[in-house]
Amino acid sequence: MEQGKELGKEQNMIELVCRKVSKGKSLDTIATELEEDKDVLLPIYTAVINAAPDYDINKVYEILHHK
């Protein structure tokens, strides 16, 4: 059950970062807006950039987890 909650949180964070990157926002801006540490967001941000221009949440998840 806990694993499912963590997965949901991660997917939500990926979706939020995708939306913000698609609007041209920087990592610093995204971290400030989400009130999250840049070091926590950096892997997600990098994966989102690598998934551009589609910003597919599933693709970002696969990049993060090397699937």
C-alpha positions as CSV (number, residue, x, y, z in Angstrom):
1,M,0.0,0.0,0.0
2,E,2.8,2.4,0.9
3,Q,4.6,1.6,-2.3
4,G,1.5,2.6,-4.2
5,K,1.3,5.9,-2.4
6,E,5.0,6.7,-3.2
7,L,4.4,5.8,-6.8
8,G,1.4,8.2,-6.9
9,K,3.4,11.0,-5.3
10,E,6.2,10.5,-7.8
11,Q,3.9,10.5,-10.8
12,N,2.2,13.6,-9.5
13,M,5.5,15.4,-9.2
14,I,6.5,14.3,-12.7
15,E,3.2,15.6,-14.0
16,L,3.7,19.0,-12.3
17,V,7.3,19.3,-13.5
18,C,6.2,18.4,-17.0
19,R,3.6,21.1,-17.0
20,K,6.0,23.7,-15.7
21,V,8.8,22.8,-18.1
22,S,6.4,22.9,-21.0
23,K,5.7,26.5,-20.0
24,G,9.4,27.3,-20.2
25,K,10.1,27.5,-16.5
26,S,13.6,26.9,-15.1
27,L,14.5,24.4,-12.4
28,D,15.0,27.2,-9.9
29,T,11.5,28.6,-10.6
30,I,9.9,25.2,-10.5
31,A,11.6,24.4,-7.1
32,T,10.4,27.7,-5.7
33,E,6.8,27.3,-7.0
34,L,6.6,23.7,-5.7
35,E,8.4,24.5,-2.5
36,E,10.8,21.6,-3.1
37,D,14.5,21.3,-2.9
38,K,16.3,21.6,-6.3
39,D,18.3,18.5,-5.5
40,V,15.1,16.5,-5.2
41,L,13.7,17.9,-8.4
42,L,16.9,17.7,-10.5
43,P,16.5,14.0,-11.6
44,I,12.9,14.6,-12.6
45,Y,13.7,17.8,-14.3
46,T,16.5,16.2,-16.3
47,A,14.2,13.3,-17.3
48,V,11.5,15.7,-18.4
49,I,13.9,17.7,-20.5
50,N,15.1,14.4,-22.1
51,A,11.4,13.5,-22.9
52,A,10.7,16.8,-24.6
53,P,8.8,17.8,-26.6
54,D,6.2,15.2,-25.7
55,Y,6.5,15.4,-21.9
56,D,5.0,11.9,-21.6
57,I,4.7,11.1,-17.9
58,N,5.3,7.4,-18.6
59,K,8.4,8.1,-20.7
60,V,9.8,10.3,-17.9
61,Y,9.1,7.6,-15.4
62,E,10.9,5.0,-17.6
63,I,13.9,7.4,-17.9
64,L,14.0,7.9,-14.2
65,H,13.9,4.1,-13.5
66,H,15.9,3.0,-16.6
67,K,13.2,0.7,-17.9
